[in-house]
Amino acid sequence: MAENNGQVLFELTGESLSAALRLEWEIRKELETVTPKQSGNMGEIRDSWNAFYTNLEKRLQNEAPELLAATGLSAPSVQVNHGKDTWPRAYEHFPQIFSSPERTPRYFMYAPVDYKGDHFTPQDGRPITGKEEAQIGDLLFAGGWLGNAPLVTKEKSGTTLPVDYNPGANPWLQEDLKKTHTQRVFVAGGESLEAVVDMRRREKEFSAAADAVREEVIRLASFELPKLLEKLPAGEGLRIGVNYSYGGGIKTVEMQLSIRMDGKVNFMDGGKAVKLESTDAYTLKKSHGNEYTVKPRRDTEAGKKLADLLDAVPKHPTLADYPVLHANFKHTPGQFDRALGINGVVPFARDVGGRTVLVYNTDKDAGGDFTPPGAKPIHAAVYNWLLSDDSDRNMGVTPPPMPKEIARALDFAKPKTPPAPKP
């Protein structure tokens, strides 16, 4: 989704520099009594720090509201994201202050530019543009290698689209859905939804059977570890890695085995693969990199269980297995599409906004009158809105309120994702 706005850079001097230093002091004061999470789950760390900054802001609203005003933390800028086949999404953004990694730090502010072209301007701040702006960016972030965090992180938050925002001509909810998009989207229902549910049930069965083979390969490979360790320095360790692949002409799953050093003796050896040989349970063939394709031996007792487990793995299911979903849309595949088997016949299924949708790739103006049985068409903009909502929530961002046009389109497409089948 394209972003219509941007940001401007200032070096803080005079009054704004004094405000930044005061803000930094207030943060240290807050940290004397509150310790946000520093390790563990990344989402929990993010939530912990967001709560810290929220509580800091609440305290400053009572004790020093002028400090929030001077640092831009009470001056949101509304930016609007808008791109092809999307409905405009509005977010409140706040200025961010960074200190430079120098012996005597300098302080800089990135101020977001709103949809009208306005932005917060720090008192006595020196605007930075052109080559100097790029140089300051390299100083603060080292081309993306330096994880420099702002003094205060105030997450963006979705907000109502301003009534005076003018996105230009947007006829797309009145467009003919058959002729204007490179994706045709349907909310699955009835027979089409039953096909997706059945395919996902079969996927679980496939994964369970393939995982059983994988675990057996790991068990058998573990018997080889003592012999392999004899060739390594005392104290070294080994770890077994098994992946599996399917499709692309492979009749069943193929197990890929590698055994690598832990690097306990020499950390430079960590991850280094060791040479493997066939056993009385399986034969090995070098495949790619340092992996070996595992083939069970069917002429030995040791290999019989592995062979039986491999034979029990069903064909990997896809939506191509369900003729009721086969469309007649024209799609000219590129090299990437051909490699992935993307065409205008078989959709991919995705759960968004509590609904299961079927998405077909098409050429623009492809036409075609196919609708999956029991499904209802929705505009690509509606689908992209739901995708963006889910993305926001995954990032801990509050999505913008749903526009009435999107809500009406979803109300028309009533089918919802059914409960997952019981195992």
Secondary structure as GFF3:
##gff-version 3
##sequence-region A 1 423
A	DSSP	beta_strand	6	11	.	.	.	ID=ss1
A	DSSP	alpha_helix	14	31	.	.	.	ID=ss2
A	DSSP	alpha_helix	42	63	.	.	.	ID=ss3
A	DSSP	alpha_helix	65	70	.	.	.	ID=ss4
A	DSSP	beta_strand	77	81	.	.	.	ID=ss5
A	DSSP	beta_strand	89	93	.	.	.	ID=ss6
A	DSSP	beta_strand	96	99	.	.	.	ID=ss7
A	DSSP	beta_strand	107	113	.	.	.	ID=ss8
A	DSSP	beta_strand	126	128	.	.	.	ID=ss9
A	DSSP	alpha_helix	130	141	.	.	.	ID=ss10
A	DSSP	three_ten_helix	142	144	.	.	.	ID=ss11
A	DSSP	beta_strand	157	159	.	.	.	ID=ss12
A	DSSP	three_ten_helix	172	174	.	.	.	ID=ss13
A	DSSP	beta_strand	183	187	.	.	.	ID=ss14
A	DSSP	alpha_helix	190	222	.	.	.	ID=ss15
A	DSSP	alpha_helix	225	229	.	.	.	ID=ss16
A	DSSP	beta_strand	238	247	.	.	.	ID=ss17
A	DSSP	beta_strand	250	261	.	.	.	ID=ss18
A	DSSP	three_ten_helix	267	269	.	.	.	ID=ss19
A	DSSP	beta_strand	282	286	.	.	.	ID=ss20
A	DSSP	beta_strand	292	296	.	.	.	ID=ss21
A	DSSP	alpha_helix	301	311	.	.	.	ID=ss22
A	DSSP	three_ten_helix	319	321	.	.	.	ID=ss23
A	DSSP	three_ten_helix	323	325	.	.	.	ID=ss24
A	DSSP	alpha_helix	335	340	.	.	.	ID=ss25
A	DSSP	beta_strand	348	352	.	.	.	ID=ss26
A	DSSP	beta_strand	355	361	.	.	.	ID=ss27
A	DSSP	beta_strand	376	378	.	.	.	ID=ss28
A	DSSP	alpha_helix	380	394	.	.	.	ID=ss29
A	DSSP	alpha_helix	404	412	.	.	.	ID=ss30
###
